Amino acid sequence: MASLPKDRPVESQEYILSRGFTANVRQNLQYYLWKDNGFSLHPSISVEQEGLRVAEIGAATGIWLVDLARHLPASAHIDGFDIDISQCPPKDWLPANVSVHRLDCIAPIPAEFVEQYDMLHIQLFQLGIQDRDPEPVVQNLLRMLRPGGWISWGEYDYSRWEIVQTAGKPDNGSDDLTALLDYVGTIGGTRPNWARNLWPARLPQIFEANGLVNISEDRRPFPKELLQTQLDAALMACEEVSYGAMDHLGGGRGEKARELIAKCFRNRSHTAYNVDRLTVIGRKPLE
């Protein structure tokens, strides 16, 4: 599990989820749940040009890179960037046109990656945003884009959070999910709630303020038949945070989170939640 020394504040932790094998499975599951009845790459972004260069920020397990490589022309090249690339396949097991690199997307972008890409993809990056402000990341992405290139950013939009219950739920069925969201979102009440900061819904305005054009958004709530699977993946992420960050803070925070997780899992036959899978795209103007 991701570790946080007891004398180190949560705010300084770079990554509060796990990078172990169960986290890899969870991230791959979340990718396919996101893609269900949708897309790997927004269909309005053309991929037919010769020598297309595509990159992903926050490559994690590399699942998007590998999947996308199957659908792009042979002349395309795909780079994956992450501050830790240990979850990605080794070079020998990647497609020939896929590479992975260590990169801190908040730090200055190395010259070799400036204005090199026709499309940049970033998804489910909310926990990686410092001070709940995505603009520094947007500005670095713009430095990496060629004129006319696209940014595609996907996040769960918690402004559309909705508890979904079956008609036959028990009369005393409680909404432990919202309590869990708020408890894990505040890391046990130790910092502002990242899940209640609704900047993903403002991405179109953030893109516009940073000079992007041709901005559009795509919203897809989960179909009801996938709500349990989506819930399981979310509970796995919450458990990772409980061990990776909350246990180290003391006060029984991790244990309390896991008690809430257990309640939510017991209720999964009648209570789940839904959010929008929000994708916002924008284009860097041609010079």
PyMOL commands that set and color helices and strands:
alter all, ss='L'
color gray80, all
select helices_A, chain A and resi 10-12+21-35+63-69+91-93+111-113+126-128+130-132+135-144+176-185+194-196+199-209+224-249+253-266
alter helices_A, ss='H'
color red, helices_A
select strands_A, chain A and resi 53-57+77-82+98-102+117-123+145-165+213-221+271-283
alter strands_A, ss='S'
color yellow, strands_A
deselect
rebuild
show_as cartoon
